[in-house]
Every structure is written in C-alpha cells, then in structure tokens.
C-alpha cells in the first residue's frame, strides 16, 4: 500500500494561490496586449488624419501662392479696369470706360 503524503494547510494555500495568480497573470497579459493593440490602431488612425490634413494644408498653400502671383493679380486688376505702371512710385488708375 502506498502511503499518501498529506499536505499542510500552508502548502495547499500556496498551491491554490499560485494557480489563481497564474490565471490572473494570463488574463492580465491578454488584456494589456488587447489595450495596446487598440491604442496602436487609434494612433495609426490619428497619424493618417494628420497626414491628410498636412496634405490639404500644402495644397491650400500652393493655391494661395497661385492666386497671389503677380500675373494673376495683374489679370484680375485688368478685368477691373486697373493698369500697372512700373515706375518708382506705383499707382493704379482706372482705364477709360471701366466703372
């Protein structure tokens, strides 16, 4: 007959505590990795939005430069009846017939 070794209360408690701690640890690691993954997805979405906004800003800057170019201003001024005189003092005068 085999003689069964009886565990003390401390050994039984330690074994249960170890098992419960391991289960909690596994669930904790899984939760933290899930949280990290969702944070990374959110960060990537925000970075993508920032890139889109920067591209829009660059496009608007280019449009602003095109609209503020001298040839564009000269064309619009001509349509409104103004002329450009390249003298030391610049002045704009309406042309005849434009009101």
C-alpha angles and dihedrals in degrees: 000000000000119000112225114221110228118223120228120237090253092054092048091048091047092050093050091045091051093050093047091046091052092050092049090047092052092048090045093052090048092050094048092049090049091050091048091050093051090047090051091050090050091048091051090050091051092047089051090050090049091051091050091049092048090051090050091049091050090049092050091048090054091049090049091052091049092050092047095049117122095240091053092048090047091051093049091045089050090052089052092049100257126129131204119232117195099214131125088267112045119213136169121221128180115244123236116279096023115110 
